[in-house]
Amino acid sequence: MIERPRAGERAVLVRIGLGAPVDAEEVAEFKALARSAGTEPVACLTGSRVTPDPRYFIGSGKADEVREAAECHGAEVILVDHPLSPSQERNLEKLTNRRVLDRNGLILDIFAQRARSFEGKLQVELAQLKHLSTRLVRGWTHLERQKGGIGLRGPGETQLETDRRLIGKRIRTLEGRLAKLQRQRDTGRHVRREVPVPTVALVGYTNAGKSTLFNTLTGAASYVADQLFATLDPTVRRVELPLVGGVVLADTVGFVRELPHELIAAFHSTLQEARDADLLLHVVDAHDPKCDERIHQVRGVLRGIGAGEVRELLVFNKIDLAGAAPRIESGADGLPVQAWVSAVTGAGTQGLREAMAACVLPPRVRKSLHLDLSAGAVRSALYQRRAVRAERVREDGSWDLDVELEAHELDKIAGRPGVHLLRSAPRRRVA
């Protein structure tokens, strides 16, 4: 059984600076993680070490301080802002006589609380089981241990082996179910690719305002809260963009520094929405003093899942808090690279829509076509695709149209019966 803290538990937080002083911003983020898990931080101990202590990670002296702080404040759980080995976790539990969770275990616990979809719950359970499989020993310390010798073999080892087999079987079952869901997702993506609808994925550091921006752009009502990992399961909606029409907008899970590898592996299929997107809206908290570092951390995760080459539009959100004005900044190729908006007030969101359209709209050519009366269906289709820029009606009722389309689409239409190419124009990109 997986141990998860009960809401309202008091916690002692521990953060050690390895080879450098403790960063106050990282401590504040860890406190936010603890509160997101439902705990109440009652003490926060920090310190510095050159290298981790093999026995306690934080050192024996600091471990004694943690035990005294837990006893003084009546804490039920110790939260350590570092990945701990199973032996380090057990040693701290024996010393403090309290449950100990490292950073990975804490984030897994938050994800377990927030998962709502069937796939999300399976992914979290798989990550938890893989994390727990290396920490089974602590669950059976009440049983007699194997001592060696005839008549001295206790039941503990047998129970541990049984648990390992049960967990291994459950992991294989979950992996099979997730593989089936992955095939279903791939089928859905294949269908979407057959229809020329661009896909835009929202990515970014957790609590940067992705879900709020998603709701503003789509009119959806996704859950929003001022906390880390407020939303976990991906949400997909349709949004209309100028000159482009409908695009698919996907809200993905937020990233955080030192995101556990178990979660990256478990949510690989969910993060594929970002890898297969035509455009990434990288949402950044403009009010965060460490926004440059957050951008670097998110891009590192994107490279790890194979989305490092997808076109990116940086969206600096919360300009109402940062005191900045809404604006769009373009790169050397003339395409937008940065957008400054406020998802709460709506400032700059119209400019963001236009910037998204410019990024997802492929290079087009403008040409003039003459359509006979028999090609009325072609004329209707061109208007539905918003490709007509001008129209002139001839005396016989036929039409001359100035259209903007992708080159291969224009070639197809020019070959239709009753459609004649009048003149060509130089290729250009339409914003």
Phi, psi and omega in degrees: 000139183274128178279129176227137180298144175277145183301140177094001179290145176274139187228144169258125181261142182228129177222126181244133174271118181267107180074007181201159178295158179289131180277125182297326180293322179291325176295317179297321179294321179294324175297320178295321176299317181298317179292325178297331178280353179094010179265164177246104179295123180251345179201149179224116182252133179233165179186180180227143175218155176283315179224157178295147175282130183299330186273311184244355187070314185268356182094151184293321179296314179293326178297321176296322177298320179296317179298316180295320179294321179295318179292321183292319184262001180066037182284146178260343185217147176250125179248121183249126184276049178207152171289126180253147172285159179305321181291320178297320179296316180295319181296319178293324179293320179294321182289317185269345183060034179220159179290141181239131175237131174273183184299317180298315179297324179294314180294321176299322179295318179298316180297323179296326179286328188266342182297132181240321182283162179299316181294319180299319179294320178296318181296319179293317179298320178297315179296321179295317181295320178295323177291321183286332186300335178270359186235029183288331188300321185294338180284351184233029179290344179279350180268158180293136181272161177289125184250342184090147180100154182291132178082000183249008181277120182272173183280350186301313183296320179297317181295321178298316180295322177298316180296319179299319179294318180296317179294317178300320179294318180295321179299316179296323178295315180296319180297323177294319179293319179293325177296322177294316177297324178297319178296322177294319177297318180298321177296317178297320179293323179297319178296318180294325180291333178291332176264128184287069178244115180295152178244131178239129181246132175274123176229167178153174179293147180299143180070023176274353179101024182296313183293323177296317177294321178301314179296321181295319183283327187252344185076015179282178181230049178294151181297132181229134176205153180277070180205162181287140179055045178297324177237145183238312184283139181291144178236137182237130178221164177261138178225142181268132178240146179297137178069346182256320186092217184280137172230158178266124179249124183244128176262117185255173180293145179283157179259166178208158180296145180054045176297129184303138180298329179299322181286321179299318180291318183292324183263024182299320181290323177294318181288351177295338175302322179286322183292327183266003184285155173279336182209139174254124170269100182273100185278129183234139174283104183294341181271352181281121180297343180252032185297325179297319178292322178297319179301316180298319181293318180294317180296328177296318177294320180297320176297323181294333180260006176086017180253015184291340183263357180287140180303137185238136172241111179287126179244105179276106184267170177064038178291342176293331176274328182277348181073028180256161180263147177293137180196166176236131178245136183252158179268190183295333180274003179086356179271147179298139177238340180219142175226134181249115187220171169230112181292334182285312182272343182087000181295129177084357184289328177293319175297326177295319178300317179294322178294320177298318180298318181295328183281325184268345181284119181289165178302134182236163175238149177251127178217165179252135181239146170252125182248123173292167179299332180287348183258030180299327179293325177294317178300316179298318180295322179295322178291322178297329180271004178057039182262349184274126178256335178200152180220139177228130182262129179275171183298327181277002179094352177286174189234145165249122184240136168264118186235157175234118183214165171295150187302316183291328177290321179296322178297321179295315183292322180296340179269000179285151177300135178083004180247128183231133178279126183267306180206165181246162178224157180297145179292140176210163179265135181262127178276000000 
